[in-house]
Amino acid sequence: MLLYEWDIMSKRVEKFRAARPLSGHRLFVIQHVLDDLTHLISAFIDLGCAAQDITVVGIPYSSRQNAGDVIAGMGCQVVLPAVFPMDGIVGKLLLESVSKGVAETKPLIILEDGGYAVPQLSQLAKAGLVSLDCVKGAVEQTTRGKWLAQRVQRDGYLALPVISIPDCGTKQNAEPKYIAQAVVKNLSDLLNHVDAGRRVEAFGMYGCGTIGNYVAEHFRANGARVYVADIMPERRYRTTMAGFLKLDNDTIGQCDLILGATGSTSIGPQPILSLKHGALIGSTSSRQIEIDMEYLHNHATMSEPLGPRAPAVLPISAGRRCTLAQSHASKVVTVLYDGYPINFWGTSLPDHVADAVLSLLLEGVLALATDQYHPGVHPGGTVLEDADIEISQMFQQIEVRLGFKN
């Protein structure tokens, strides 16, 4: 099999290499530290950022030690926490980076995935505990991170500009289908580890956007009855017209497997109480936000890990079997990947998709390095419009060349 050449990233780097726009900057990066991230870090260095001025913090439930070692070998500071949440670690490293930026008169740019840094820095600035004069802004990769920044902005204390990559057309069009494919593939592997031979006759899906709809169609194609729920009327209309059944607290008890893909807590106390004995539940959203894991831990009379552990720095088993005592009888519920997003259990994104998305992140960082933005959330589709279109066009050409699209 031929190695992918990272065509999009390479062309973006060549376009700006002579100007070295990141020279004299510091970068604070919070990301899933996987093999693909090494290409983005290399691009930062090629465009002028000194390796010793780059701090990389890995998200524990996805990051791999071998990828972190490669980036550390480039000369960057790499921290891979083996605990989650990791807010204290992020806060300490952030303050160190801000202090170094001030001492060395180097502007700091933050690149994050999930809103770990921006709320903390804004809180500290609001309290007068830190000056953000050296912070040029942040680039946010996820919808959840955008929501958190918007909430801080509504509350009146967002202290820095945030370029929102989820608003870019490339991100919206290139990524979801492949995340859904990773979910389906990893689901098969996880089910084999925690309940081999189990047939999913009824499947429930909270959240029926691109990812949820793809997964729901997969299970219907494999003969399952599919129940779906979504808060958006247009999606409810679409799924009803498509023949999906309604998922609610009355029907969830019929489902063998339920996934959450809403970006908020969808499998909370009432859905958990309504689950059938032997049900499996999982998430495709960041952190552990889809499933109320605290409720499960507090109400389980027994909890035991199942199957092998993922190769992430945070040791997470394929599943967790929880025994819940109820008035009439106890029941067992199995949580896949301990409630973390199952798309990070194994296979995630193909290289050409990661190339497009990470190239958008590069463009966001370059925008902050070369221009001034006022504090607030700035839609990437507007700020990066020309680059977004160019990257999307290149991505579509690569899809055809690699045989992913006719």
MARVEXDREN-97777 format. One record per residue (C-alpha): residue number from 1; residue in three letters; y, z, x. Coordinates in pm, whole numbers, plus 50000, padded with zeros to 5 digits. Layout:
// MARVEXDREN-97777
[rec NUM "ALA" [Y Z X]],
...
This chain:
// MARVEXDREN-97777
[rec 1 "MET" [50000 50000 50000]],
[rec 2 "LEU" [50342 49902 50139]],
[rec 3 "LEU" [50597 50177 50196]],
[rec 4 "TYR" [50907 50157 49981]],
[rec 5 "GLU" [51215 50081 50193]],
[rec 6 "TRP" [51476 50276 49993]],
[rec 7 "ASP" [51679 49960 49945]],
[rec 8 "ILE" [51953 50110 49726]],
[rec 9 "MET" [52030 50407 49949]],
[rec 10 "SER" [52025 50187 50259]],
[rec 11 "LYS" [52280 49948 50112]],
[rec 12 "ARG" [52508 50233 50000]],
[rec 13 "VAL" [52500 50379 50351]],
[rec 14 "GLU" [52574 50046 50517]],
[rec 15 "LYS" [52869 49994 50285]],
[rec 16 "PHE" [53039 50316 50404]],
[rec 17 "ARG" [52892 50374 50750]],
[rec 18 "ALA" [53192 50250 50949]],
[rec 19 "ALA" [53436 50477 50763]],
[rec 20 "ARG" [53219 50790 50815]],
[rec 21 "PRO" [53369 50950 50501]],
[rec 22 "LEU" [53174 51277 50537]],
[rec 23 "SER" [53297 51349 50888]],
[rec 24 "GLY" [53444 51699 50908]],
[rec 25 "HIS" [53287 51815 50579]],
[rec 26 "ARG" [53039 52090 50499]],
[rec 27 "LEU" [52770 52034 50235]],
[rec 28 "PHE" [52590 52295 50027]],
[rec 29 "VAL" [52283 52141 49863]],
[rec 30 "ILE" [52064 52304 49596]],
[rec 31 "GLN" [51782 52066 49510]],
[rec 32 "HIS" [51412 52015 49462]],
[rec 33 "VAL" [51313 51989 49827]],
[rec 34 "LEU" [51058 51709 49814]],
[rec 35 "ASP" [50993 51419 50048]],
[rec 36 "ASP" [51252 51199 49877]],
[rec 37 "LEU" [51535 51443 49957]],
[rec 38 "THR" [51500 51365 50328]],
[rec 39 "HIS" [51646 51019 50262]],
[rec 40 "LEU" [51958 51165 50100]],
[rec 41 "ILE" [52010 51418 50380]],
[rec 42 "SER" [51973 51137 50636]],
[rec 43 "ALA" [52236 50940 50447]],
[rec 44 "PHE" [52478 51235 50464]],
[rec 45 "ILE" [52430 51253 50841]],
[rec 46 "ASP" [52463 50875 50883]],
[rec 47 "LEU" [52795 50892 50695]],
[rec 48 "GLY" [52942 51148 50931]],
[rec 49 "CYS" [52839 51496 50819]],
[rec 50 "ALA" [52709 51699 51113]],
[rec 51 "ALA" [52356 51823 51045]],
[rec 52 "GLN" [52452 52182 51131]],
[rec 53 "ASP" [52715 52166 50854]],
[rec 54 "ILE" [52452 52101 50586]],
[rec 55 "THR" [52287 52394 50407]],
[rec 56 "VAL" [51989 52310 50187]],
[rec 57 "VAL" [51847 52559 49935]],
[rec 58 "GLY" [51518 52465 49772]],
[rec 59 "ILE" [51440 52537 49408]],
[rec 60 "PRO" [51129 52755 49444]],
[rec 61 "TYR" [50905 52619 49167]],
[rec 62 "SER" [50920 52262 49299]],
[rec 63 "SER" [51009 52266 49671]],
[rec 64 "ARG" [50750 52188 49937]],
[rec 65 "GLN" [50747 52354 50278]],
[rec 66 "ASN" [50661 52033 50462]],
[rec 67 "ALA" [50968 51855 50322]],
[rec 68 "GLY" [51182 52154 50416]],
[rec 69 "ASP" [51045 52145 50769]],
[rec 70 "VAL" [51141 51778 50806]],
[rec 71 "ILE" [51499 51849 50696]],
[rec 72 "ALA" [51520 52154 50922]],
[rec 73 "GLY" [51401 51929 51205]],
[rec 74 "MET" [51711 51716 51149]],
[rec 75 "GLY" [51922 52019 51242]],
[rec 76 "CYS" [52018 52140 50893]],
[rec 77 "GLN" [52000 52499 50770]],
[rec 78 "VAL" [51713 52509 50521]],
[rec 79 "VAL" [51632 52806 50298]],
[rec 80 "LEU" [51328 52789 50072]],
[rec 81 "PRO" [51321 53105 49859]],
[rec 82 "ALA" [50977 53217 49746]],
[rec 83 "VAL" [51124 53417 49456]],
[rec 84 "PHE" [51276 53311 49126]],
[rec 85 "PRO" [51539 53368 48993]],
[rec 86 "MET" [51723 53322 49322]],
[rec 87 "ASP" [52082 53394 49221]],
[rec 88 "GLY" [52138 53660 49486]],
[rec 89 "ILE" [52018 53429 49763]],
[rec 90 "VAL" [52234 53142 49637]],
[rec 91 "GLY" [52537 53370 49609]],
[rec 92 "LYS" [52505 53501 49964]],
[rec 93 "LEU" [52458 53157 50116]],
[rec 94 "LEU" [52744 53014 49909]],
[rec 95 "LEU" [52988 53279 50032]],
[rec 96 "GLU" [52876 53216 50389]],
[rec 97 "SER" [52942 52842 50348]],
[rec 98 "VAL" [53284 52902 50192]],
[rec 99 "SER" [53376 53143 50473]],
[rec 100 "LYS" [53267 52893 50739]],
[rec 101 "GLY" [53461 52619 50565]],
[rec 102 "VAL" [53776 52829 50575]],
[rec 103 "ALA" [53723 52939 50936]],
[rec 104 "GLU" [53652 52585 51058]],
[rec 105 "THR" [53902 52415 50822]],
[rec 106 "LYS" [53621 52198 50685]],
[rec 107 "PRO" [53621 52108 50314]],
[rec 108 "LEU" [53303 52208 50131]],
[rec 109 "ILE" [53120 51990 49877]],
[rec 110 "ILE" [52841 52131 49659]],
[rec 111 "LEU" [52547 51925 49534]],
[rec 112 "GLU" [52333 52106 49284]],
[rec 113 "ASP" [52056 52070 49032]],
[rec 114 "GLY" [52077 52310 48741]],
[rec 115 "GLY" [52406 52500 48759]],
[rec 116 "TYR" [52319 52760 49020]],
[rec 117 "ALA" [52645 52751 49222]],
[rec 118 "VAL" [52937 52646 49001]],
[rec 119 "PRO" [52925 52941 48755]],
[rec 120 "GLN" [52891 53191 49041]],
[rec 121 "LEU" [53183 53051 49238]],
[rec 122 "SER" [53399 53030 48927]],
[rec 123 "GLN" [53323 53394 48838]],
[rec 124 "LEU" [53411 53507 49190]],
[rec 125 "ALA" [53732 53306 49190]],
[rec 126 "LYS" [53830 53441 48846]],
[rec 127 "ALA" [53785 53795 48977]],
[rec 128 "GLY" [53993 53717 49285]],
[rec 129 "LEU" [53700 53786 49517]],
[rec 130 "VAL" [53698 53445 49686]],
[rec 131 "SER" [53940 53162 49753]],
[rec 132 "LEU" [53811 52815 49676]],
[rec 133 "ASP" [54090 52632 49862]],
[rec 134 "CYS" [53833 52471 50092]],
[rec 135 "VAL" [53596 52369 49808]],
[rec 136 "LYS" [53651 52008 49704]],
[rec 137 "GLY" [53411 52025 49411]],
[rec 138 "ALA" [53051 51990 49300]],
[rec 139 "VAL" [52814 51715 49194]],
[rec 140 "GLU" [52570 51821 48920]],
[rec 141 "GLN" [52246 51632 48867]],
[rec 142 "THR" [52113 51785 48544]],
[rec 143 "THR" [52214 51806 48181]],
[rec 144 "ARG" [52156 52182 48185]],
[rec 145 "GLY" [52391 52219 48482]],
[rec 146 "LYS" [52652 52010 48300]],
[rec 147 "TRP" [52620 52233 47993]],
[rec 148 "LEU" [52669 52545 48204]],
[rec 149 "ALA" [52979 52398 48370]],
[rec 150 "GLN" [53118 52295 48030]],
[rec 151 "ARG" [53061 52647 47899]],
[rec 152 "VAL" [53250 52794 48194]],
[rec 153 "GLN" [53526 52540 48129]],
[rec 154 "ARG" [53544 52636 47759]],
[rec 155 "ASP" [53570 53000 47860]],
[rec 156 "GLY" [53870 52908 48072]],
[rec 157 "TYR" [53763 52986 48427]],
[rec 158 "LEU" [53601 52673 48574]],
[rec 159 "ALA" [53759 52678 48918]],
[rec 160 "LEU" [53651 52343 49065]],
[rec 161 "PRO" [53588 51981 48969]],
[rec 162 "VAL" [53231 51892 48871]],
[rec 163 "ILE" [53109 51532 48865]],
[rec 164 "SER" [52837 51509 48600]],
[rec 165 "ILE" [52561 51266 48701]],
[rec 166 "PRO" [52374 51290 48364]],
[rec 167 "ASP" [52658 51086 48215]],
[rec 168 "CYS" [52573 50789 48438]],
[rec 169 "GLY" [52393 50496 48277]],
[rec 170 "THR" [52151 50467 48570]],
[rec 171 "LYS" [52040 50828 48530]],
[rec 172 "GLN" [51997 50786 48155]],
[rec 173 "ASN" [51806 50459 48175]],
[rec 174 "ALA" [51604 50478 48496]],
[rec 175 "GLU" [51466 50829 48503]],
[rec 176 "PRO" [51334 50957 48164]],
[rec 177 "LYS" [51042 50714 48125]],
[rec 178 "TYR" [50907 50804 48467]],
[rec 179 "ILE" [50952 51178 48411]],
[rec 180 "ALA" [50750 51132 48092]],
[rec 181 "GLN" [50479 50949 48283]],
[rec 182 "ALA" [50468 51234 48536]],
[rec 183 "VAL" [50439 51481 48249]],
[rec 184 "VAL" [50142 51294 48103]],
[rec 185 "LYS" [49967 51261 48439]],
[rec 186 "ASN" [50023 51624 48536]],
[rec 187 "LEU" [49917 51742 48191]],
[rec 188 "SER" [49582 51576 48237]],
[rec 189 "ASP" [49538 51749 48572]],
[rec 190 "LEU" [49651 52089 48445]],
[rec 191 "LEU" [49426 52076 48139]],
[rec 192 "ASN" [49133 51990 48362]],
[rec 193 "HIS" [49203 52304 48566]],
[rec 194 "VAL" [49263 52552 48282]],
[rec 195 "ASP" [49049 52420 47996]],
[rec 196 "ALA" [48823 52140 48118]],
[rec 197 "GLY" [48685 51923 47843]],
[rec 198 "ARG" [48936 52044 47586]],
[rec 199 "ARG" [49021 51775 47333]],
[rec 200 "VAL" [49375 51779 47197]],
[rec 201 "GLU" [49331 51690 46831]],
[rec 202 "ALA" [49677 51808 46725]],
[rec 203 "PHE" [49984 51798 46950]],
[rec 204 "GLY" [50329 51951 46897]],
[rec 205 "MET" [50652 51838 47064]],
[rec 206 "TYR" [50981 52025 47053]],
[rec 207 "GLY" [51256 51778 47147]],
[rec 208 "CYS" [51200 51408 47089]],
[rec 209 "GLY" [51439 51229 47320]],
[rec 210 "THR" [51310 50966 47559]],
[rec 211 "ILE" [51071 51205 47736]],
[rec 212 "GLY" [50945 51379 47424]],
[rec 213 "ASN" [50900 51054 47234]],
[rec 214 "TYR" [50700 50896 47518]],
[rec 215 "VAL" [50467 51196 47542]],
[rec 216 "ALA" [50427 51211 47164]],
[rec 217 "GLU" [50336 50842 47152]],
[rec 218 "HIS" [50082 50898 47430]],
[rec 219 "PHE" [49898 51163 47230]],
[rec 220 "ARG" [49911 50960 46910]],
[rec 221 "ALA" [49765 50661 47097]],
[rec 222 "ASN" [49481 50891 47204]],
[rec 223 "GLY" [49399 50987 46846]],
[rec 224 "ALA" [49584 51316 46806]],
[rec 225 "ARG" [49786 51420 46503]],
[rec 226 "VAL" [50139 51456 46637]],
[rec 227 "TYR" [50398 51703 46508]],
[rec 228 "VAL" [50759 51685 46633]],
[rec 229 "ALA" [51084 51876 46591]],
[rec 230 "ASP" [51438 51795 46702]],
[rec 231 "ILE" [51782 51936 46619]],
[rec 232 "MET" [51945 51591 46612]],
[rec 233 "PRO" [51940 51422 46267]],
[rec 234 "GLU" [51914 51071 46409]],
[rec 235 "ARG" [51604 51168 46607]],
[rec 236 "ARG" [51448 51339 46306]],
[rec 237 "TYR" [51508 51020 46107]],
[rec 238 "ARG" [51355 50806 46382]],
[rec 239 "THR" [51045 51023 46424]],
[rec 240 "THR" [50991 51051 46047]],
[rec 241 "MET" [51014 50674 46010]],
[rec 242 "ALA" [50773 50640 46304]],
[rec 243 "GLY" [50516 50842 46112]],
[rec 244 "PHE" [50521 51166 46311]],
[rec 245 "LEU" [50459 51490 46124]],
[rec 246 "LYS" [50708 51778 46107]],
[rec 247 "LEU" [50666 52062 46354]],
[rec 248 "ASP" [50779 52403 46229]],
[rec 249 "ASN" [50651 52761 46213]],
[rec 250 "ASP" [50414 52662 45932]],
[rec 251 "THR" [50254 52368 46114]],
[rec 252 "ILE" [50260 52486 46475]],
[rec 253 "GLY" [49945 52688 46406]],
[rec 254 "GLN" [49751 52363 46371]],
[rec 255 "CYS" [49841 52242 46722]],
[rec 256 "ASP" [49610 52267 47021]],
[rec 257 "LEU" [49889 52190 47267]],
[rec 258 "ILE" [50267 52233 47229]],
[rec 259 "LEU" [50535 52119 47476]],
[rec 260 "GLY" [50905 52196 47484]],
[rec 261 "ALA" [51158 51938 47602]],
[rec 262 "THR" [51483 52057 47441]],
[rec 263 "GLY" [51666 52209 47739]],
[rec 264 "SER" [51680 52548 47565]],
[rec 265 "THR" [51430 52804 47434]],
[rec 266 "SER" [51215 52623 47180]],
[rec 267 "ILE" [50894 52830 47199]],
[rec 268 "GLY" [51032 53173 47120]],
[rec 269 "PRO" [50887 53481 46945]],
[rec 270 "GLN" [50830 53326 46600]],
[rec 271 "PRO" [50659 53008 46727]],
[rec 272 "ILE" [50448 53222 46964]],
[rec 273 "LEU" [50341 53447 46676]],
[rec 274 "SER" [50245 53135 46477]],
[rec 275 "LEU" [50029 52980 46750]],
[rec 276 "LYS" [49657 52944 46690]],
[rec 277 "HIS" [49401 53125 46902]],
[rec 278 "GLY" [49335 52917 47212]],
[rec 279 "ALA" [49660 52719 47197]],
[rec 280 "LEU" [49817 52582 47515]],
[rec 281 "ILE" [50194 52567 47568]],
[rec 282 "GLY" [50408 52405 47837]],
[rec 283 "SER" [50757 52294 47931]],
[rec 284 "THR" [50928 51986 48072]],
[rec 285 "SER" [51268 52160 48112]],
[rec 286 "SER" [51415 52333 48416]],
[rec 287 "ARG" [51342 52693 48515]],
[rec 288 "GLN" [51145 52876 48242]],
[rec 289 "ILE" [51391 52821 47961]],
[rec 290 "GLU" [51170 52643 47703]],
[rec 291 "ILE" [50921 52929 47662]],
[rec 292 "ASP" [51018 53293 47606]],
[rec 293 "MET" [50813 53419 47899]],
[rec 294 "GLU" [50965 53767 47873]],
[rec 295 "TYR" [50833 53800 47518]],
[rec 296 "LEU" [50490 53685 47629]],
[rec 297 "HIS" [50479 53927 47923]],
[rec 298 "ASN" [50599 54219 47708]],
[rec 299 "HIS" [50348 54157 47430]],
[rec 300 "ALA" [50042 54054 47628]],
[rec 301 "THR" [49769 54314 47658]],
[rec 302 "MET" [49619 54106 47937]],
[rec 303 "SER" [49761 53831 48157]],
[rec 304 "GLU" [49566 53642 48421]],
[rec 305 "PRO" [49636 53333 48634]],
[rec 306 "LEU" [49407 53033 48597]],
[rec 307 "GLY" [49315 52751 48831]],
[rec 308 "PRO" [49456 52655 49170]],
[rec 309 "ARG" [49813 52708 49283]],
[rec 310 "ALA" [50065 52428 49321]],
[rec 311 "PRO" [50184 52344 49675]],
[rec 312 "ALA" [50537 52468 49592]],
[rec 313 "VAL" [50687 52751 49800]],
[rec 314 "LEU" [50668 52974 49491]],
[rec 315 "PRO" [50296 53032 49435]],
[rec 316 "ILE" [50238 52921 49074]],
[rec 317 "SER" [49894 52880 48922]],
[rec 318 "ALA" [49797 52591 48698]],
[rec 319 "GLY" [49797 52822 48399]],
[rec 320 "ARG" [49829 53178 48273]],
[rec 321 "ARG" [49603 53316 48001]],
[rec 322 "CYS" [49779 53573 47784]],
[rec 323 "THR" [49598 53791 47531]],
[rec 324 "LEU" [49828 53893 47245]],
[rec 325 "ALA" [49742 54178 47010]],
[rec 326 "GLN" [49828 54111 46646]],
[rec 327 "SER" [49773 54312 46331]],
[rec 328 "HIS" [49465 54122 46216]],
[rec 329 "ALA" [49314 54019 46551]],
[rec 330 "SER" [49405 53941 46910]],
[rec 331 "LYS" [49453 53583 47021]],
[rec 332 "VAL" [49464 53403 47354]],
[rec 333 "VAL" [49745 53165 47451]],
[rec 334 "THR" [49751 52969 47778]],
[rec 335 "VAL" [50084 52886 47940]],
[rec 336 "LEU" [50073 52582 48167]],
[rec 337 "TYR" [50233 52620 48512]],
[rec 338 "ASP" [50366 52963 48412]],
[rec 339 "GLY" [50633 52804 48192]],
[rec 340 "TYR" [50796 52603 48472]],
[rec 341 "PRO" [50841 52225 48424]],
[rec 342 "ILE" [50501 52065 48448]],
[rec 343 "ASN" [50645 51744 48591]],
[rec 344 "PHE" [50669 51934 48923]],
[rec 345 "TRP" [50304 52038 48930]],
[rec 346 "GLY" [50210 51724 49118]],
[rec 347 "THR" [50340 51369 49085]],
[rec 348 "SER" [50710 51352 48999]],
[rec 349 "LEU" [50915 51030 49035]],
[rec 350 "PRO" [50822 50701 49206]],
[rec 351 "ASP" [51027 50632 49518]],
[rec 352 "HIS" [51230 50348 49368]],
[rec 353 "VAL" [51345 50574 49081]],
[rec 354 "ALA" [51433 50855 49320]],
[rec 355 "ASP" [51622 50598 49530]],
[rec 356 "ALA" [51846 50509 49234]],
[rec 357 "VAL" [51910 50867 49123]],
[rec 358 "LEU" [51971 51007 49472]],
[rec 359 "SER" [52203 50714 49546]],
[rec 360 "LEU" [52410 50826 49247]],
[rec 361 "LEU" [52426 51176 49398]],
[rec 362 "LEU" [52543 51024 49726]],
[rec 363 "GLU" [52818 50837 49542]],
[rec 364 "GLY" [52928 51159 49371]],
[rec 365 "VAL" [52956 51339 49704]],
[rec 366 "LEU" [53150 51047 49853]],
[rec 367 "ALA" [53389 51048 49555]],
[rec 368 "LEU" [53472 51414 49616]],
[rec 369 "ALA" [53511 51354 49989]],
[rec 370 "THR" [53756 51067 49949]],
[rec 371 "ASP" [53961 51162 49641]],
[rec 372 "GLN" [54113 51460 49463]],
[rec 373 "TYR" [53999 51581 49120]],
[rec 374 "HIS" [54135 51858 48902]],
[rec 375 "PRO" [53907 52147 48795]],
[rec 376 "GLY" [53690 52039 48503]],
[rec 377 "VAL" [53377 51842 48418]],
[rec 378 "HIS" [53422 51474 48504]],
[rec 379 "PRO" [53170 51227 48350]],
[rec 380 "GLY" [52993 51043 48628]],
[rec 381 "GLY" [52972 50729 48419]],
[rec 382 "THR" [53352 50713 48431]],
[rec 383 "VAL" [53425 50845 48780]],
[rec 384 "LEU" [53147 50640 48939]],
[rec 385 "GLU" [53153 50345 48698]],
[rec 386 "ASP" [53143 50064 48954]],
[rec 387 "ALA" [52878 50230 49170]],
[rec 388 "ASP" [52675 50321 48859]],
[rec 389 "ILE" [52668 49955 48751]],
[rec 390 "GLU" [52581 49829 49099]],
[rec 391 "ILE" [52299 50081 49140]],
[rec 392 "SER" [52164 50004 48793]],
[rec 393 "GLN" [52160 49631 48866]],
[rec 394 "MET" [51981 49686 49195]],
[rec 395 "PHE" [51731 49917 49025]],
[rec 396 "GLN" [51649 49655 48762]],
[rec 397 "GLN" [51594 49391 49032]],
[rec 398 "ILE" [51363 49627 49223]],
[rec 399 "GLU" [51170 49704 48901]],
[rec 400 "VAL" [51101 49331 48861]],
[rec 401 "ARG" [51012 49285 49228]],
[rec 402 "LEU" [50767 49576 49227]],
[rec 403 "GLY" [50608 49465 48903]],
[rec 404 "PHE" [50731 49755 48686]],
[rec 405 "LYS" [50927 49520 48460]],
[rec 406 "ASN" [50901 49154 48365]],
